[in-house]
Amino acid sequence: MSHESGAPRFDILVVGGGMIGSALALGLARQGWKVGLVEGAPVESLLESSKAAADVESFEPRVSAISLASERLLKSLGAWSRVQAGRHCGYREMIVWDGDGTGRIHFDAAELHARSLGTIVENRNIVRALFECVAESSVTVIDGVRVQGWVRAEGVQLEDGRLLAADLVVGADGAMSRLRQWSGLATREWDYDQQAIVGTVRTGQSHRFTAWQSFTPTGPLAFLPLTNETGDEHFCSFVWSQDTDEARRLMALDADSFRKELEAAIEGELGEVLEVSKRFAFPLRQRHAKDYVTDGLALVGDAAHTIHPLAGQGANLGYGDIRVLLEELERARELGLTPNDELVLARYQRRRKGENLTMMAAMEGFKQLFARDELPIRWLRNAGMRWFDKLAPLKNRIAAEAMGIDG
């Protein structure tokens, strides 16, 4: 890794050094491209290790359910062993139920002949692992400075006045991507009128290396298993997506009242909720760029698409983008094409857009199905869940697809 002070020209410049952008930069450098990575935060802050987790406050509230396909990508980049050196929790089972009825679906890694369905990791631990690898790579990191503008013919303008030129600029700058806005790439988006409340809990019973998800009329609640350095199995990250008015009511409760409501909402599946961390809430919005590419620019991850968090698939969709973009740019390199070749970028968009839209449509369908309260819908929903749970081949095929076990 080198830090740049002049005005170099790159083959590819990645803007945004989060979980997605840093993985892409690392993969591109391994292919032999001259790669720059712009990150607003100082790298030193991203390399800080997590505090040892003795209580709920020491876990980061933002976690991701990393699928086996995403794990394979991180392994290929040399980052997964570093992720495993920090806190992480593989989960072997997932139980999903209708909080308003009797329908229940149980997924088990053993039925899929897999060691786990995925791994819950705090986002900052993934970023730290990736930046440790970036530090040993040829990636030029421009950190502690924000991007001020982008013009195709000129390059990326930094707030300190520097101009960075590149054949291809990749926007990995998140849901509110400024690169997407400057490029004029339009989005289709709508507000869910929901907020996701996130935090960490300590429970009376072990999480049993199981992800728990309850659908309620006002929104889904997930408990995702965590372990600390001593292997304590009584910590979970929670994501409680609720209609905005209900979310505001819950956020206004004192800690003990909120703890009791959370315990009731998870129906005591993990015994008493003993402790709840500080809570955070953020509004939920579905967003999808109509195009992921334009002349000299490509979007990846949340810059291209944001999804409801109910299945924890946001990071995995982003890593799917990275895998495909790396494949297309490797192919371009072998054919002697430039990274901004329009056919190369068009292939990336074609391969990813359909898959991302399919996942987004499925999540929207789930959300709408469980939001309906009419008695016939509730009966069909619960009967359907019980029927689906008994159809092991179909259930396991869908689980394998979602987790990337075969992909």
N, C-alpha and C positions, 0 to 999 in steps of 0.2 A: 504494500500500500504506500502510495506517495501523496503528499499534500502539494497542491499546485498554487503558485503565486502569479505566474505569468498568464498569457492568454493562449492556451494550446488549442489545437484542433483534435477532436476525437472522432473515431469511427461511430461510436454510440455514446450518448450522454443520458444517464438515467437520473431523473429528478424525483427524489423521495427515497430516503434510506430506511424505510420501515421493513416489516417482515417480507414484503413482496419485492420492493426495489433492490434491497441489498442482496437477495437471492439471485435476482436477474443479473445484476452487475457481476457477481461472482461467477455465474455460469458463462456469461459472455467473455470474461477475461480468460477463462479456461479454454475457450474456443480460439483464442489468439487475437481477438479484436482489441483495439485501443479504447479503453472504457473509462469514462468519468462518472462519478456518483456525487450528486449534490444533495446535501442533507442540512436542514436548518439548525439542528441541534449539534453541539460539539460532540465529536466522537467519544471523548472521554466519558461523557455522561451515559452513553449507550453501552459502554463496556463495563459499567459498574455491576458488581454481582448483587443478587438479591440478598436482603437481610435474612438471616436464618429465621425460619417460621416457627415461632413459639406460640403465636396467637393469630386470630383472624386478620388483624390489621397488617401483618407482614406479608400477606399475599397480594399480588396485583389484582385489581378487580377485573381487568380485561384478560380473558383467556381464550384459547382456540382449541377446538376438537380436531386434531390433526389426523387426517385419514392415512391409510397405509400407502396410498398413491403419493400423497404429499410427503410422507416419511421417506419414501424411495427417492424422491427428488432431493430432499435435504441430505440424504445419505450420499447421493452422487456428487453433491457439492462439498462433502466432507464436514458438514455442519451437524449432522444428527448425533454423532457421538458426543459433541459438545453440549447439545441440548440435553442429552441423557445424563451428562455430568451435573446438571442442575436439577431443580425440582421438576418432576413430571409424573403423570399418573396414567398408565395404560388402563383402559376399561374393557372388561371382558363381556359385559352384558349391558343391554339397554332395555328399560321397561317404560312403555308409553301407555297412558290410560286417559280415559275421558273422565275428568273430574266431576262431570255432571251425570255420570251413568255407570255402566258396568263393563263397558268394552275395554280390553287390555291386549297389548301386543308385547311379546317378549322376544328379544333378539339375543342370541348367544354365540360368541365366537367359536365355541366348541362345535356347533352345528355347521359352521363354515370352514372347519379345519384350520382355523387361524388362532394365533396366540392372543390377539386382541381385536376389538372393533376399531380402535383408534387410541389416541393419546391426548389427554388434556394437559396443555402447557400454558403457563403465563406468557403473554405476548412478549414482554421485555426479555424473557429468557431466550426466546427464539432470536430476537434482534441481537442480543449480546453474542450468541453463538455464531451468527452469521458475520458480525463485524470482527470477531476474532479471526475468522477465516479470511475476510476481506483484508485484514492487516497483513496477512502473509501472501497476498496476491498482487498482481500488477495493476489493480484498480487504482486510479487516481481519485482520492476523496477530497471534495471541496466542502468543508463542513463549517457549521456555525454561521452560515449566511443564507439568506432567503433569495428565491428567484423573483425578479421584479417584472419580467416580461419575456415574450418569445415572438420573434418574427422569423419566418422560414428563411428568408434570404440573408439574415444577419446572424441569428443564433439566439442563445439564451442570455438574457441580461440579468446580472446579479445586483442586489441592492447596494453593493459597495462599488458599483460602476464597471466591474469586469464584464467582458463579453466572452462567452464560451461557444465555439462553433463545433458542429458535429453533423455528420451525414444523416444520422437518425437520432431524434430525441424521443425518449420513452417517458411518458407521464405515469409515475407510480406515486403521485402526490395526493392520494386519498379521495374520499367521497366528494369533497368540495374542490376538486382539482382545478387549479388556476390555469394550468396548461390546456385543459379541455375547454375552458371558457375562452382563453386567448385564441385558440385555434378555430373557434366557431363551431366545434362539433356539438350538435344538438343532442339533448337527452329527452327521453320520455320518463316522466316521474310522477309519483303521487304520494301524498301523505297518508300514512296508515291511521292517523289520529290516535296513535299509541306512543307510549314511552317504555323503554326498557330500563328496569331498575336492576342494577348489578351490585354484587358485593360477595363476601365470603361468610360462611357459617361454620360453626362447630356443632356437631350433632351427638346425641347420646349413644347412637348405635353406629357401627362401622358402615361406610357406604358400600362395602362389599365389591369394590371395583366395578360399580354399576352406574350408568348414567340414567337418571330418573326424569321423566317428563310428563307433566299433567296438563291437559287442556281444560281450561275453564271458560265459561261464557264470556269473560272479560279479557281473556288472553292466556297464553301458555306460560308455564313455570318449569324451568329446568334446574335440576341439581346435578352438577358435574363434579366427579370425584377428584380430590386433590390429596397429595401426601406431602408431609414435610420431611426434613432431613432425617428424622428418626423413624420414618415409615408410619407415622400416626395416620390411621384411616378414618379419622372423624372430622375431616375438613372437606367442605364442598364449595365450589363457586356456584352462585345462583344467578340466573337471568330470568327476571319476572317481567314479561311484556304485558302491559295493561292499557286499557283505554285511558286516554289522557286525564280525564277527570278523576278516575280511580287511582291512577299513578300519583297524581298530585295529593290525593287524600293519604295514600300510603307513605309518601315521602314526608308528609307533615307530622306523621305519628312519632311519638318518642320511641327510643330504641326497644323498650320492653314490649310496648304495644305492637310494634312492627314484628318483633320476634314471634309473638303469639299468632299473628295473622299468617306469617310465613309457615309456621308449623301446621296450622290448620289447612293451608292451601296445599301443602305436600302430603296431607292426610296422615301425618305421623309415621310415614314410611321408614324414617330413619330415627324413630324415637323422638325425644325432646330436642328442639333446637335450643342449644345452651347459650350460644353467643353469636351475635351478628356484627359484622364490621360496619364501618362507615358506608353509607349507601350513595350510589351515584345514579342519576337518571339522564337518559338522552332520548330525543325524539326519534321515531322510526320513520324512514322514508325509503320507498323503493325507487331506484334510479337506474336507468339503462341508457347508455350512449347509443344513438341510432347507428353511428359508425364508430369503430375503434381506431381507425387509421385515417390519416390524411397525408398530404405531401410532406414527407420528412418527419412525421410524428406518429407514434402508436401509444395507445392507452392500455394499461394492465391493472388488474385488481380493482379496488374500490373506485378508482378513477374512471373505469369503464362500466362498473355495475355494483350496486349495493343491494343487499337481499335481507329479508326479515331474518332475525337471528334464531328463529325457532328450531332450526336443525343444525346450527353451528357450522354451516357450510361456507361462510364468507371467505375465510382464509384458503380453504381448499379450492374454491373457484379461482382465486387469485393464483394459487400455485399451478392450477391447470393452465392458466394463461401463460405462465412462465415456461412450463414444460413445452408447450406448443411453439411459443415464440423462439425459444432456444433451438428447437428442431428445425424451424424454418430458416433461422439465421445461420445455422450450421450448414444447411443445404445450400444456402446462398453463397457461403464462403467457399464450399467445395466447387461450385459452378462459376466462381469468379465474379459474382454479382455484388453490387454495393448493398449495404444493409437497408437503404431506403428504396430499393427497387420496388415499384408499385405492385408487381405480381407477387413478390415475397410477402409484402404486408397484406395484400388481399387474401392470400392463402391463410395467413394467421387469423384474420377476421372471420373468414368463412368457417374455419375449423372450430373456433371458440364461440362464436355468437350463438349458434343453434344450441350448443350444449348449455351455455349459460342461461339462455331464455327458457329452455326446458326445465332446468332446476328452479328458476324463478317462478315459472308458471305452477310447478308442483307445490312450491311453498305457499304461493298465493291461494291455491286451491285448498290446501290443508287449513290455512288460516280462515278462509271463508266457511269451510265445512264445519269447523268447530265453533265458529262464532254464531251459528244459527241455533236458535233456541226452540223452534217449533217441535212439538212432540213427535210427529212422523219422522222429521229429520233426525232427531235425537235417537229414535228407535233404530232407524236404518244405520246410523253412524255406529252405534254400539253393536248391532248385529253384524255389521260389516267388519268391525275390528275383531270380533270373536271368530268370524269365518276366516279372515285373513291370517289370524294367528295360528289356525289349525292347518293352513296350507303351507307346510314347511318348505317345499321346493320353491314356490313362488316367493314366499317371504324371504328366504335365504338368498335367492337370486337378486332381489331388489336391494337387500342389505349389502351384498357383495359389490354391486354396482356403486352404491352410495359411498362405501368405504374404500373403494379402489382396490379391492382384494384381487380382482382378476385383471384390472386395467394396467 
